[in-house]
Amino acid sequence: MTPSADALAHAETDGDDRLLRADEPLAGLQLRCGGTLPGAIAIPALAALVVRARRLGLRFARAIAAQDGAEAIRAWVEIGPRADGEPGCAIAVRQWHGTPLAAEDGATGHDRRFEIDRALAELTARLDARQHLLAVESASPELAPLLAAMRGGLGRPWTDFLHIRGEHHRLPMHWRLLDGASVGIDGSPRQWTARLLPLPRPHATPAGFELFLCAQTPQEPALPSVPGAERLFGRELASALGGPIARIIARAETIRARLAGPLDEDYVRYAADIAAAGEHLMSLVTDLADLEVIEAAGFTTVAETIDLGDLARRAAGILGGRARARAITLLVPPDSVQCPAHAEFRRVLQVLLNLVGNAIQYAPDHSTITLSLARQGERACVTVADEGPGLSAEQQVKLFTKFERLGRAGDGGSGLGLYISRRLAQAMGGDISVASTPGEGARFTLEIPAAA
Amino acid sequence: MAYDPVMGVGEPTVRAGAAERLLDGLAEGEAAAQAIAPMLRLRLGHAETGLFDEAVIAGIRGMLRDLAEQLLADAGDAPREPALDALERLLSARPGLLDHLHALALEARAAERLQARLRLDPVVSPLLQALIAAPEPETAAAAMHLLAAEARFLRQQQQMRLPVAELPAELFDAVLDAARGAADVPDDAQAVAHLPGIRAAYDEAATRIALADRLVVAMGAGAVAAGSLAHAGVPLFLAALSAATGEARGVCVLALQPGQGARLALLLRKAGVKREVVQASLLLVDAPPALVEAIAGISPAAAAAMLAGSTTVREPAR
């Protein structure tokens, strides 16, 4: 078994055990393990072997195991002195087998999530079996008031000190219902997630709990503010993620449409799920980018002369397909009706798409959505009326809050749409209002400055 | 009793090195003292094990002598026996070497037992035959080399010999180092003049153990076929078991010995070998029926956990 040219790949190291050059697949593994080429060997099993082979000046032949996050790799490598007599080793790879890494089993993944949450928690507390506070720790200045309140209220239920979102049940609640709940904290602009870890661990009746509060958005790093330099992370994110996500959606659609050949029905459904999740992700990324733009200090819109009637018809036309799929009728003002206004064309269209899109999403099948126009003094108004379940007074108040989902989860919304729409309307000198009675549908009205 | 003022406790005048020597001596004695009870049980015959049979001990002695003779060339002028004895002592003090030789002796005995009782061909197993017929020329060639190496190994074991070049690289380096140490008297330089040549010619890839390991890697996911002792034969079985469990080869060899059925069963389950195949292999090594029954309910994870609690001293995993 002498070194020969028929190996899968060759590589060479120097006297400091750095990889000087390597063929694929070794080169790719080196990079995926976080190494560079040339550079220190980033594959632990190979590095250990190379060091030994160089020190002893002997020819080694061993199996090595490695993984790169996606695959577990087993390879057979032969390592010996370099043929040119220079210090370092020559490596020949003779076998290479990659197997996809098994997904973490549920229990391990569950434990790991807790480890992560514990590490990220900005407030931790020990609770007794009735979820009453025993001890509280937090180093976050943002949570200092909560910490003080909780320390002053040891022995009371932890839920007394913050607001559990979407919570209409009577407390105390079973811990499983509270674990993962979204909570609001007075004095903190951020949304928080509560995690409850029962103690002791196997699942008998818990004798107590660990409580973690993890922020849903990371703490803003206290960067020195540079005038004029706006953080446009969302914009960068959107441009960086747009391409890959679009590819995911396109590929999933290809599979779903069976363009690449016949496919089992289950897999078609999976592909549809992937495409839908991709579209959700895409809209979330776009929303975040929009949010950042409209929240930036210098955000302005262009005041063009537009026809609100034309825009209402366009929005209905764009979403007509989605409405038809639910057998929803979209009623729009006839072409003859015009309603001139001063606002930015594409921003108004964006707001209308959001309003009509929401209406379609929450209205029942076979119902009607009506878009109507009105002029009230200096105001041009367009109203989107649906026959959905309507909104309570309390919901109407919360509706325009950032990330507000009104307890709806898993329907593909980001909780940003209405917030962004209202900010856009306000930036154009207008507003959005809602009128609704539960059970009788909702009417969303966009008003903007009217033109002569 | 009067205290010697020089050696008094806390005296700063203790001669350098004296304390060290005493501690070393104490540690040596400690090792022997700890071995008393287990050795007595073995010699009284109260421990059911073939691990220290006369034949096994003789085999290890023979291999040590053979290694010493390869390392120390006959210089012709001085009587060679004392130098060889001295080198043997140095060799047996090298960490890992005696473990390795012991494992080789046990492995050969396991192969003999399977041949005698079950008519398993100790050299050409069904799996090795299949590998020799493999479409990949590299795999087929390695399989042919393993066949030849295994036949050589069994013959050498009968003769209680072991070529230096068959040692794994670390042990090869260690024994060469020991030989230089034994011969650091200038007169003996001639006795070790051949060592650089042996060193330059060494290629671990040509060793029997590496050939088997390499074939297991070459089989990829197919290596599961080597989980059956009857199908794989001893060397491929050991290589596959060690690779799949991460346990040292020596631990796997131990598992093939009489009375070690539980270890074998757990290792095979840890490796993910199917229950029926585990049970078939257990029957080959005469494991008690209760054990064969018991292993059926053990999951791979449970087997791994039980093995992790075992206090068997392991040589560092290769």
Contacts between the chains, C-beta under 8 A, distances in Angstrom:
chain1	res1	chain2	res2	distance
A	1	B	142	7.8
A	1	B	145	7.3
A	1	B	203	6.0
A	1	B	205	3.5
A	1	B	206	4.9
A	1	B	210	8.0
A	1	B	211	7.9
A	2	B	203	6.8
A	6	B	138	6.7
A	52	B	169	7.3
A	52	B	170	7.2
A	53	B	169	7.4
A	56	B	169	6.3
A	56	B	170	7.5
A	56	B	173	4.6
A	57	B	199	7.5
A	58	B	169	4.7
A	58	B	172	6.6
A	58	B	173	6.2
A	58	B	199	7.2
A	58	B	202	5.6
A	58	B	204	7.0
A	59	B	169	7.5
A	59	B	202	6.2
A	59	B	203	4.5
A	59	B	204	5.7
A	59	B	205	6.7
A	60	B	169	5.0
A	60	B	204	5.2
A	61	B	203	7.3
A	61	B	204	4.3
A	61	B	205	3.4
A	61	B	207	7.6
A	61	B	210	4.4
A	61	B	213	8.0
A	61	B	214	6.8
A	62	B	204	7.5
A	62	B	210	7.4
A	62	B	213	7.2
A	62	B	318	6.7
A	63	B	213	5.5
A	63	B	214	7.3
A	63	B	216	7.4
A	63	B	217	4.8
A	63	B	243	6.3
A	74	B	217	5.6
A	74	B	220	7.4
A	74	B	243	7.7
A	75	B	217	7.0
A	76	B	213	7.7
A	76	B	214	4.9
A	76	B	217	4.3
A	76	B	218	7.0
A	78	B	204	7.9
A	78	B	205	5.0
A	80	B	203	7.5
A	94	B	138	6.7
A	94	B	214	7.1
A	95	B	214	6.8
A	95	B	217	4.5
A	95	B	218	5.0
A	95	B	220	7.9
A	97	B	217	6.9
A	97	B	220	4.0
A	97	B	221	7.3
A	99	B	220	7.9
A	99	B	221	6.7
